[in-house]
């Protein structure tokens, strides 16, 4: 059942938003506000500085040390805020970068586009399936540019891999295995939080009130009220690539299982496996917190060959013409290496679209579709193990 506090929260964002926005000239400097200035948003601000031709004029976070650090390192002339509404009230701000916990993404994005701001919102763009429709309607009605943080859409070797697959290089692809392994278990030290500098109530937002909990604040992604665990943090990247390559928008069925085997005080599983069924293929996902062997990536299997794809590049391996149990694959017949983090190109695409008013590489529709896949996998995992589209 949807949280009634959240329905009221979204309704308020829609009702109070006023549509206005500055018309930019080709040579105008983009004026940006940052909302939710934790480590990921700080990284994005560094990319904005690398791109140039913009001014970061506002930094906002519920935790004072976060906004102070962001200002000191990336935005010396920015004004600090503890409430995102004050940032959105500024008519001199053209765009905002949203790096908050997941449950704040939709309320702030709706309010931002209503206030005439273009938006770069980190993934997952939604925190629940029910948020998709109000978000989509708000963005379309506002005619603002919204880029969602599935950066593979702007990454050169992913684009090239998509072109090869659509040209038939692998033949008919029917199975895509995705995986992401991170050795988080070795990095679970308790974080010291100065509660006197944190607006805990504003952090909670639409979530039910509870006393301050340092772990829920510092590791919010592992608690259902604030995040969706690895399914909406990691799998969302790979399932977005799979849906992009297959030209599929939504799974018809999902099966999933997960256990909280290592971090038992948290809520979302730390070890999991899922399979999503599409009309043309099955997309699998495995994730665990032990070891980084293989890291994260995709293996696409088709009638003519297989592709190993990850953030360092891709490699294509041809199938042999006859069956053999002892077959050892030859070297890659085609490969491409990545030269840099494609998030830079993704942010550059956003900035260019703010100026040109063109559709960005990962518009809100794409973000919603990617998030939906993560949500239905979680619904299966938290329910009977199976989710079926109605």
Secondary structure, DSSP 8 states (H G I E B T S, - for coil): ---HHHHHHHHHHHHH---------TT--EEEEEES-SHHHHHHHHHHHHH-SEEEEEEE-SBHHHHHHHHHHH-TT-EEES-HHHHHT-TT--EEEE-S-GGGHHHHHHHHHHTT-EEEE-S-S-SSTTHHHHHHHHHHHHT--EEES-GGGG-HHHHHHHHHHHTTTT-SEEEEEEEEE--GGG--------GGGB-HHHHHTTS------HHHHHTGGGSTTT--HHIIIIIHHHHHHHHHHHT----SEEEEEEE--S-TTSSS-SEEEEEEE-SS-EEEEEEESS--TT-EEEEEEESSEEEEEETTEEEEEE--SS--TT------SEEEE--S-THHHHHHHHHHHHHH----TT-HHHHHHHHHHHHHHHHHHHTTSEEE--
